[in-house]
Amino acid sequence: MNTQAATSISASIRQPAEPPGTWATASTYAMRTIRQFVRTPQLLVVNAVTSIMFLLIFRFVFGGAIQTGDVEYVNFLIPALAAVSGLFAGGAVGVAEDLESGMFDRLRSLPIPRPAVLLGRSMADTALNTWGTVITIVVGFAVGFRVNGGIVGALGALGLCIVFAAAFSWLMIFLGLVSGSAQAAQGMSFSVFPLIFVSSAYVPVESMPGWLQPIAENQPVTAMVGAVRALVLGGDTEALLGQSTSWFVVRSLLWAALILVVFAALSARRFSKL
């Protein structure tokens, strides 16, 4: 009788729920952040307008003065804008705002894996950056952009853009964590602009001063832009870029992996010390 009663009591006692895992926590935080984006359409509009502004300025104002060989400048430009969209999204500001509002403090008090919070933020920022990339491509088609590498090359290029956006999101997360405020984060975000402009994104590296060419040639944005261009341009790649498509793709993925690993580790370390 005593044994039966003990069994009955044990069965009636609810076991405490296990704390959520990394993926569940990251997904929840990502969806929360994405809902914030949707409820604040200014974020979506600013992201899209920034991409469109750079596209139109370089397409119609500067494009006529930039020589890109047999490849039309619009086909030279659009892959670059798509590849670097992650550097224009301003994710550092969102991270700094969460930090200022006390959101991270509340999350760190919960029984959840701490790195999952940052992973969720990266997922949400990557989604926002993908939105900007799609807008860039759509407007690009409207102003004359054409894909010469076929559907496989186009899908591969889009996949690379998403990978680059994910890698750059960790750079922005780190800047947001170390900035201390949203205003400072916005200013620090501009520190990445030399990476964009001292690269092959807007002009061929060969048109730069001799002392600047090695810097532009051996930095991540040039590798990433070259990979997307190679997939989009197809047969025109080797004539314009001087290397094979696989060379650019492998090089760009190595750069993306390095950026992701380094800044994810730095961000996690910084987050643990908040």
For each residue, the residues with C-beta under 8 A, 3 or more apart:
1: 4 5
2: 5 6
3: 6 7
4: 1 7 8
5: 1 2 8 9
6: 2 3 9 10
7: 3 4 10 11
8: 4 5 11 12
9: 5 6 12 13
10: 6 7 13
11: 7 8
12: 8 9
13: 9 10
14:
15:
16:
17:
18:
19: 111 112
20: 24 25 28 112
21: 24 25 113 116
22: 25 26 113 115 116 119
23: 26 27 116
24: 20 21 27 28
25: 20 21 22 28 29 112 113 116 117 120
26: 22 23 29 30 116 117 119 120 123
27: 23 24 30 31 120 123
28: 20 24 25 31 32 120
29: 25 26 32 33 107 116 117 119 120 121 124
30: 26 27 33 34 119 120 121 123 124 127
31: 27 28 34 35 124
32: 28 29 35 36 120
33: 29 30 36 37 94 120 121 124 125
34: 30 31 37 38 124 127 128
35: 31 32 38 39
36: 32 33 39 40 43
37: 33 34 40 43 44 124 127 128
38: 34 35 41 44
39: 35 36
40: 36 37 43 44
41: 38 44 45
42: 45 46
43: 36 37 40 46 47 128
44: 37 38 40 41 47 48 128 131
45: 41 42 48 49
46: 42 43 49 50 90
47: 43 44 50 51 88 89 90 128 129 131 132 135
48: 44 45 51 52 131 132 135
49: 45 46 52 53
50: 46 47 53 54 88 132
51: 47 48 54 55 81 85 88 132 133 135 136 139
52: 48 49 55 56 135 136 139
53: 49 50 56 57
54: 50 51 57 58 81 88
55: 51 52 58 59 77 78 81 136 139 140 143
56: 52 53 59 60 61 139 143
57: 53 54 60 61 62
58: 54 55 61 62 63 66 73 77 202
59: 55 56 63 73 74 77 143 144
60: 56 57 63 143
61: 56 57 58
62: 57 58 65 66 202
63: 58 59 60 66 73 74 77
64: 73
65: 62
66: 58 62 63 73 76 202 203 204 207
67: 204 207
68: 71 72 73 76 204 240
69: 204 239 240
70: 236 239 240
71: 68 75 76 233 236 240
72: 68 75 76 144
73: 58 59 63 64 66 68 76 77
74: 59 63 77 78 140 143 144 145
75: 71 72 78 79 145 146 148 232 233
76: 66 68 71 72 73 79 80 229 240
77: 55 58 59 63 73 74 80 81 140 202
78: 55 74 75 81 82 136 137 140 145 232
79: 75 76 82 83 157 225 228 229 232 233
80: 76 77 83 84 200 201 202 225 228 229
81: 51 54 55 77 78 84 85 136 140 201
82: 78 79 85 133 136 137 140 157 158 161 228
83: 79 80 160 161 164 201 221 224 225 227 228
84: 80 81 87 88 164 196 201 221 224 225
85: 51 81 82 88 89 129 132 133 136 161 165
86: 89 125 126 129 164 165 166 167 168 169 172
87: 84 168 192 193 195 196 221
88: 47 50 51 54 84 85 132
89: 47 85 86 125 128 129 132 165 169 172
90: 46 47 93 94 172 186 189
91: 94 95 121 125 128 129 169 172 173 176
92: 95 96 172 173 175 176 179 185 186 188 189
93: 90 96 97 176 182 185 186 189
94: 33 90 91 97 98 121 125 176
95: 91 92 98 99 121 172 173 175 176 177 185
96: 92 93 99 100 176 177 179 180 181 182 184 185
97: 93 94 100 101 182
98: 94 95 101 103 104 121
99: 95 96 103 104 176 177 180 274
100: 96 97 181 182
101: 97 98
102: 105 106
103: 98 99 106 107
104: 98 99 107 108 117 271 274
105: 102 108 109 274
106: 102 103 109 110
107: 29 103 104 110 112 117
108: 104 105 114 117 274
109: 105 106
110: 106 107
111: 19
112: 19 20 25 107 116 117
113: 21 22 25 116
114: 108 117 118 268 271 272
115: 22 118 119 268 271
116: 21 22 23 25 26 29 112 113 119 120
117: 25 26 29 104 107 108 112 114 120 121 271
118: 114 115 121 122 170 173 264 267 268 271
119: 22 26 29 30 115 116 122 123
120: 25 26 27 28 29 30 32 33 116 117 123 124
121: 29 30 33 91 94 95 98 117 118 124 125 169 173
122: 118 119 125 126 166 169 170 173 264
123: 26 27 30 119 120 126 127
124: 29 30 31 33 34 37 120 121 127 128
125: 33 86 89 91 94 121 122 128 129 165 169 172 173
126: 86 122 123 129 130 162 165 166 169
127: 30 34 37 123 124 130 131
128: 34 37 43 44 47 89 91 124 125 131 132
129: 47 85 86 89 91 125 126 132 133 162 165 168 169
130: 126 127 133 134 161 162 165
131: 44 47 48 127 128 134 135
132: 47 48 50 51 85 88 89 128 129 135 136
133: 51 82 85 129 130 136 137 158 161 162 165
134: 130 131 137 138
135: 47 48 51 52 131 132 138 139
136: 51 52 55 78 81 82 85 132 133 139 140
137: 78 82 133 134 140 141 145 158
138: 134 135 141 142
139: 51 52 55 56 135 136 142 143
140: 55 74 77 78 81 82 136 137 143 144 145
141: 137 138 144 145 146
142: 138 139
143: 55 56 59 60 74 139 140
144: 59 72 74 140 141
145: 74 75 78 137 140 141
146: 75 141
147: 150 153 154 232 234
148: 75 232 233 234 235 236
149: 152 153 154 157 230 231 232 233 234
150: 147 153 154 234
151: 154 155
152: 149 155 156
153: 147 149 150 156 157 231 232 234
154: 147 149 150 151 157 158 231 232
155: 151 152 158 159
156: 152 153 159 160 231 249
157: 79 82 149 153 154 160 161 227 228 231 232
158: 82 133 137 154 155 161 162
159: 155 156 162 163
160: 83 156 157 163 164 224 227 228 231 249 252 253
161: 82 83 85 130 133 157 158 164 165 228
162: 126 129 130 133 158 159 165 166
163: 159 160 166 167 253 256
164: 83 84 86 160 161 167 168 224 252 256
165: 85 86 89 125 126 129 130 133 161 162 168 169
166: 86 122 126 162 163 169 170 256 260
167: 86 163 164 170 171 255 256 257 259 260 263
168: 86 87 129 164 165 171 172 259
169: 86 89 91 121 122 125 126 129 165 166 172 173
170: 118 122 166 167 173 174 259 260 263 264 267
171: 167 168 174 175 192 259 263
172: 86 89 90 91 92 95 125 168 169 175 176 189
173: 91 92 95 118 121 122 125 169 170 176 177 263 267
174: 170 171 177 178 263 266 267 270
175: 92 95 171 172 178 179 185 188 189 191
176: 91 92 93 94 95 96 99 172 173 179 185
177: 95 96 99 173 174 267 270 271 274
178: 174 175 188 270
179: 92 96 175 176 182 184 185 187 188
180: 96 99 184
181: 96 100 184 185
182: 93 96 97 100 179 185 186
183: 186 187
184: 96 179 180 181 187 188
185: 92 93 95 96 175 176 179 181 182 188 189
186: 90 92 93 182 183 189 190
187: 179 183 184 190 191
188: 92 175 178 179 184 185 191
189: 90 92 93 172 175 185 186 192
190: 186 187 193
191: 175 187 188 194
192: 87 171 189 195 196
193: 87 190 196 197
194: 191 197 198
195: 87 192 198 199 219 220 221
196: 84 87 192 193 199 201 221
197: 193 194 201 202
198: 194 195 208 212 215 216 219
199: 195 196 202 205 216 219 221 222 225
200: 80 203 204 205 216 217 221 222 225 226
201: 80 81 83 84 196 197 221 222 225
202: 58 62 66 77 80 197 199
203: 66 200 207 208
204: 66 67 68 69 200 207
205: 199 200 208 213 216 217 222
206: 213
207: 66 67 203 204
208: 198 203 205 212 213 216
209: 212 213
210: 213
211: 214
212: 198 208 209 215 216
213: 205 206 208 209 210 216 217
214: 211 217 218
215: 198 212 218 219
216: 198 199 200 205 208 212 213 219 222
217: 200 205 213 214 222
218: 214 215 222
219: 195 198 199 215 216 222 223
220: 195 223 224 252 255 256 258 259
221: 83 84 87 195 196 199 200 201 224 225
222: 199 200 201 205 216 217 218 219 225 226
223: 219 220 226 227 248 251 252 255
224: 83 84 160 164 220 221 227 228 252 255 256
225: 79 80 83 84 199 200 201 221 222 228 229
226: 200 222 223 229 230 241 243 248 251 252
227: 83 157 160 223 224 230 231 245 248 249 251 252 253
228: 79 80 82 83 157 160 161 224 225 231 232 252
229: 76 79 80 225 226 232 233 237 240 241 248
230: 149 226 227 233 237 241 243 244 245 248 249
231: 149 153 154 156 157 160 227 228 234 245 249
232: 75 78 79 147 148 149 153 154 157 228 229
233: 71 75 79 148 149 229 230 236 237 240
234: 147 148 149 150 153 231 237
235: 148
236: 70 71 148 233 239 240
237: 229 230 233 234 240 241 243 244 245 248
238: 241 242 243 244
239: 69 70 236
240: 68 69 70 71 76 229 233 236 237
241: 226 229 230 237 238 248
242: 238
243: 226 230 237 238 247 248
244: 230 237 238 247 248
245: 227 230 231 237 248 249
246: 249 250
247: 243 244 250 251
248: 223 226 227 229 230 237 241 243 244 245 251 252
249: 156 160 227 230 231 245 246 252 253
250: 246 247 253 254
251: 223 226 227 247 248 254 255
252: 160 164 220 223 224 226 227 228 248 249 255 256
253: 160 163 227 249 250 256 257
254: 250 251 257 258
255: 167 220 223 224 251 252 258 259
256: 163 164 166 167 220 224 252 253 259 260
257: 167 253 254 260 261
258: 220 254 255 261 262
259: 167 168 170 171 220 255 256 262 263
260: 166 167 170 256 257 263 264
261: 257 258 264 265
262: 258 259 265 266
263: 167 170 171 173 174 259 260 266 267
264: 118 122 170 260 261 267 268
265: 261 262 268 269
266: 174 262 263 269 270
267: 118 170 173 174 177 263 264 270 271
268: 114 115 118 264 265 271 272
269: 265 266 272 273
270: 174 177 178 266 267 273 274
271: 104 114 115 117 118 177 267 268 274
272: 114 268 269
273: 269 270
274: 99 104 105 108 177 270 271
